Amino acid sequence: MDAVAQEFAATGAVRFFGVLVDALDRLENAVAGLPSESVGVRLQANEPLREMLEPNGCVGAIPAHFLGAGAKPVRAILFNKTAETNWSLAWHQDRTICVKTKREVEGFGPWTVKQGFVHVAPPVDLLAKMITIRVHLDDVPATNAPLLIAPGSHREGMVPVGKIEETVARLGTAICLADAGDVWVYSTLILHASAASQQAKARRVLQVDYAAFDLPDGLEWQGI
């Protein structure tokens, strides 16, 4: 196991410095014109972006380092905190996946619909095999709402809501600063949070979930 994989296994998060600086113009062009009034915009049928997110693309090569050549993007969201859309995020785990259609499968549920896309809470062992990347299109200093994580919380399984604060206090908090062109890779199960930005400037983050397996019993990833 290399040093990056060891760090990821221990903390559930690792930062890749400046790996997409040369691709920033392409990334910004791919997401240009998307609605800016929403907290998060789910991305679909964006061919330039899709090419970059595939395992042989400039972005997809990063999660492929952890999941192998079978890594595929299964959900993509563009977040942008601005003066008009500035929010805080309490400590939580991401607990749902995005699928094409609802299909009753043992262990999957409850079901929800977000921005027209079907979501479901899967078994925790499925989430534990996924990773989430955050591609930073803007600088994220301490004043621009960096993500906060509880290192090692990905090894706690599904943390009951009533025990989240206790778990964060026990494990501690790390601040995920970033420069434009950086990529953070997280275990999808990691406990995370963020405050509202103290700056009246953009904080665009492309967040993509990756998996290297198919879903059971006819369920299909929505994909991008």
C-alpha positions in Angstrom: 0.0 0.0 0.0 1.5 3.4 -1.0 1.7 6.4 1.3 -1.4 8.0 -0.3 -3.5 4.9 0.2 -2.3 4.5 3.8 -3.3 8.1 4.6 -6.7 7.6 3.0 -7.2 4.3 4.9 -6.4 6.0 8.2 -8.2 9.3 7.9 -10.7 8.8 5.1 -9.5 11.8 3.2 -6.5 12.9 1.2 -5.7 16.1 -0.7 -4.1 16.2 -4.2 -2.4 19.6 -4.6 -2.8 21.4 -7.9 -3.5 18.3 -10.0 -6.2 20.0 -12.1 -4.7 23.5 -12.5 -4.1 22.9 -16.1 -7.7 21.6 -16.6 -9.5 24.5 -14.8 -10.5 26.3 -18.0 -12.0 23.1 -19.4 -13.8 22.4 -16.2 -15.2 26.0 -15.9 -16.4 25.9 -19.5 -18.1 22.6 -18.9 -20.2 24.0 -16.0 -20.6 27.5 -17.4 -24.2 28.7 -17.6 -25.6 26.3 -15.0 -28.1 27.8 -12.5 -26.4 29.7 -9.7 -29.5 30.3 -7.5 -29.6 26.7 -6.2 -27.6 25.3 -3.3 -26.5 22.4 -5.5 -27.1 21.5 -9.2 -27.1 17.9 -10.1 -25.3 17.4 -13.4 -26.6 15.2 -16.2 -25.9 14.7 -19.9 -22.9 17.0 -19.9 -20.6 15.4 -22.4 -17.4 17.5 -21.9 -17.7 16.9 -18.2 -18.4 13.2 -18.6 -15.2 12.7 -20.6 -13.1 14.3 -17.9 -14.8 12.2 -15.2 -14.3 8.8 -16.9 -11.4 6.7 -15.5 -9.1 7.7 -18.3 -10.0 11.4 -18.0 -8.0 14.1 -16.1 -10.5 14.0 -13.2 -11.5 10.3 -13.2 -7.9 9.1 -13.0 -7.7 10.3 -9.4 -10.5 8.0 -8.0 -9.3 5.2 -10.3 -6.1 5.3 -8.1 -8.2 4.1 -5.2 -10.9 2.0 -6.9 -9.1 0.7 -10.0 -9.9 1.0 -13.7 -13.6 0.0 -13.0 -14.2 3.3 -11.2 -17.2 5.1 -12.7 -18.9 8.4 -11.8 -22.4 7.7 -10.4 -23.5 11.2 -9.3 -22.2 14.7 -9.8 -23.3 17.9 -8.2 -22.0 21.5 -8.6 -22.1 23.4 -5.3 -21.5 27.2 -5.2 -21.7 29.3 -2.1 -22.2 33.0 -3.0 -23.6 36.0 -1.2 -27.1 34.9 -2.4 -26.6 31.2 -1.8 -24.6 30.9 1.4 -25.5 28.1 3.8 -24.1 26.1 6.7 -24.0 22.3 6.9 -24.4 20.4 10.1 -22.3 17.3 10.8 -23.7 14.3 8.8 -22.9 11.4 6.6 -24.0 11.1 3.0 -26.5 8.3 3.1 -28.1 8.1 -0.3 -27.3 7.1 -3.9 -28.9 8.2 -7.1 -30.6 5.5 -9.3 -32.5 5.5 -12.6 -35.8 4.2 -11.3 -37.3 2.9 -8.0 -37.2 -0.8 -7.6 -37.9 -2.6 -4.4 -34.7 -4.4 -3.3 -34.1 -5.8 0.2 -32.0 -3.5 2.3 -32.6 -0.4 0.1 -34.8 2.5 1.5 -36.2 4.9 2.2 -36.7 6.5 -1.2 -36.7 10.2 -2.1 -36.8 12.4 -5.2 -34.3 15.3 -5.4 -34.4 17.7 -8.3 -36.3 15.0 -10.3 -33.7 12.3 -9.6 -34.6 9.1 -7.6 -32.5 8.6 -4.5 -32.4 5.7 -2.0 -30.5 4.8 1.1 -28.5 1.7 0.4 -26.9 -0.8 2.9 -24.0 0.8 4.7 -21.5 -1.8 3.3 -22.3 -0.4 -0.2 -21.5 3.1 0.8 -18.3 2.0 2.5 -17.0 0.8 -0.9 -17.6 4.2 -2.5 -15.5 7.4 -2.6 -16.4 11.0 -3.2 -14.1 13.6 -4.7 -14.4 17.4 -4.5 -12.8 19.3 -7.4 -12.2 22.9 -6.3 -12.7 25.6 -9.0 -12.0 28.4 -6.5 -9.7 29.0 -3.6 -11.0 27.8 -0.3 -9.2 29.5 2.6 -10.4 29.3 6.2 -12.8 32.2 5.5 -14.5 30.6 2.4 -16.3 27.7 4.1 -13.9 24.8 3.8 -15.3 21.4 4.5 -14.7 20.0 8.0 -14.2 16.3 8.5 -13.9 14.0 11.4 -10.8 11.9 10.5 -11.3 8.2 10.8 -15.1 8.5 11.0 -15.5 6.4 7.8 -14.5 3.4 9.9 -17.4 3.9 12.3 -20.0 2.6 9.9 -23.4 4.3 9.9 -23.3 6.6 12.9 -26.7 7.1 14.5 -27.8 10.8 14.4 -27.9 11.0 18.1 -24.2 9.9 18.4 -22.8 12.2 15.7 -21.6 15.0 18.0 -20.1 12.5 20.4 -18.2 10.8 17.6 -16.9 14.1 16.2 -15.7 15.1 19.7 -13.9 11.8 20.1 -12.2 11.8 16.7 -11.5 15.5 16.3 -11.9 17.9 13.4 -9.8 18.5 10.3 -10.2 21.6 8.1 -10.0 20.9 4.4 -8.4 24.0 2.9 -7.9 24.1 -0.9 -6.6 26.1 -3.8 -8.3 26.2 -7.2 -7.2 23.1 -9.0 -6.9 20.9 -5.9 -8.9 17.7 -5.4 -9.9 16.2 -2.1 -10.8 12.5 -2.1 -13.0 11.3 0.7 -14.6 8.0 1.8 -18.3 8.6 1.1 -19.1 7.6 4.6 -16.9 10.2 6.3 -18.6 12.6 8.8 -18.4 16.2 7.4 -19.8 19.7 7.9 -19.2 23.3 6.8 -20.0 26.8 8.0 -21.4 29.6 5.9 -18.7 31.5 4.0 -17.4 34.7 5.5 -16.5 36.0 2.0 -18.8 37.5 -0.6 -17.2 35.5 -3.4 -17.7 32.2 -5.2 -16.8 28.8 -3.7 -17.5 26.4 -6.6 -17.0 22.8 -5.9 -17.7 19.9 -8.2 -18.6 16.9 -6.1 -18.6 13.5 -7.7 -19.4 10.1 -6.2 -17.5 7.1 -7.6 -18.1 3.3 -7.4 -16.5 0.3 -9.0 -19.4 -2.1 -8.8 -22.9 -2.6 -10.2 -26.0 -2.4 -8.0 -28.0 -5.6 -7.2 -31.3 -7.0 -8.4 -31.9 -4.7 -11.4 -31.1 -1.4 -9.7 -29.1 0.9 -11.9 -26.9 3.9 -11.1 -28.3 7.1 -12.6 -24.7 8.1 -13.6 -24.0 11.3 -15.3 
